[in-house]
Amino acid sequence: MDNPAMEQVRANYAAFQKELPSLLKSHAGKFALMRDGKIVEFFDTARDAYVTGLRIFPEDRLFSLQEVDETPVDLGFFSHACS
């Protein structure tokens, strides 16, 4: 069985990829804060998205960030669910 953080990453990434074509038109260059396969909000920086994720999900800290970009970018720590 996978751990909750990896399940969150997979669900969020799959949902993000599905929405990416339309997101590129409206939110290119932004960072999406995601949880449970849904975009919570967009931010100008990864740091802003991360800080907000910690603030609104303090109980389990399960969320992930994705940059709205045509090319997958490894954001290191920020590309994975935080827990």
N, C-alpha and C positions, 0 to 999 in steps of 0.2 A: 504494500500500500504506500502511495506517495505521501509526502508530508504536505501539510496545508499550504505552505509557501509555494511549493512547486505546482500544486494544483491551481493556485491563484494565478501564477505566471502563465501557465498553459491556457487557462480559460481567457485571461485578459488578452494574451497575444493573438489567439484565434479570433476573438471578437474584433480586435483592432485591425487585423489584416483584412477582415471582411468589410470593414467600414473605410479602409484607407483611401480608395479612389475618391470618395466624396469628401473625406477629411482634407485631402490635399488641396481641394478647391477652396475650402473655407478656413482651414487652420494650419496651413503649411508653416513649418518652422516652430510651431508651438509644442508644448509638452502636455500629454494627456495623463491625468491622474486616473487610474482605473481600479475598480474593485468588482468582483463577481461578474466579470465579463461585460461591464458597463463603464462608460466614460463618466466620471464624476464631474470633472471640470478641466479646462485648458489653462495653461500658464505660459508665460514668456520664458521662464528658466526652469531647469530641472530642480534647482534648489527650492524655488517657490513651491513647486508641485510636491516635493518631498516633505517640506515643512508643513504644508497643509495636510498631507496624508497622515503625518504623525499627530497632528492636532485633532483631526476628525475621526481617526481610527486608533485611539490610544489603547483600547482594550486588547487587541490582538496584533495591531500594526501590520495587517495583511493588506497590501495594496501594491501596485506596480506602476511604473512610469514608462511611457513610450513617446518618442519624438515623432511628430508627424512629418515624415520625410519619405521620399521614394525609395531610398536605399536603406536597408536595415543597418542601424548603427548600434554597436555595442556600447551602452552607456556604463559598462562596468557594474558597480554596485547598484546604480540607479535603474538598470534594466531588469532587475530581479525584484520579486516581491520582498518587501521589508517585513521582518518579523523579529 
